[in-house]
Every structure is written in C-alpha cells, then in structure tokens.
C-alpha cells in the first residue's frame, strides 16, 4: 500500500474557500463516485476536503 506524503493539488486553495464551497465540492465528488467515477484523484481530493472541514470545526 502506498501512502501519500503531500496533499492533493485541490488542497492548496482550500484555505481561500468557504466551508460551504468545500461541502458542495465534497457532495459533487460523492455523486460522481456514486455514478462509478472512482478516480484516485477524486478520492484523494475528497479526503483532503474532509480533513480540512474537520480542522475548521475544531
């Protein structure tokens, strides 16, 4: 198993985006994955968004 040592490219601009924008993007990725589009980059971006939202809620 390979672990990433850096965040996805989408994570670089997360600090400049609102939590609502991040939640909408997370939901969009969820719908894409539900439709069978399970790209690794989408999964990584979704994980990074989830981590950022968790960090903000602390």
N, C-alpha and C positions, 0 to 999 in steps of 0.2 A: 504494500500500500504506500502510496506517495502522498506526503503532506505538503501543502503549500506553505511557503515561508513568507509570502507577501500577499497583501490584499489584492482583490481583482481590480482592474482598471476603473470599474464603476465606483469603487470605494474612495478614490481620490477626490471626487467632487461632492461626496456625501455631506461634508461639513458645511457646505454652502446651500444645502437644500433643506426645506422644511420637513418635519416629521410626516405631515400629510402627504407630501410628494413621495417620500420614501415608502409609505404604506401603499400608495397607489401603484408604484412600480412593483412592490412585492406581490400585490394581488395580481397584477398583469402577468408576472412570471409564473405565478401559481396556475393561472388559467392556461398559459402556454404549455406548462408541464402536464396539466390535465389532458390537454389535447395531443399529447405524445411527443412534444418537443422538449426532450430532456438533455439539452446540450450541457456540457460540463461548465461552460462559461456562465450559462444561466443559473445553474445550481450554485456556483461559486458566488455570483452576484447576489443571489437571494440570501445566502448565508451571511454575506457581508452586511447586507441591509438589516437582517435580523439582529446581528451583533450591534450595529450602530443604534438601532431603535432601543435595544436593551440598555445600552450605555446611556442614552438620553433619559430613560425612565428611572434611572437610579437616583 
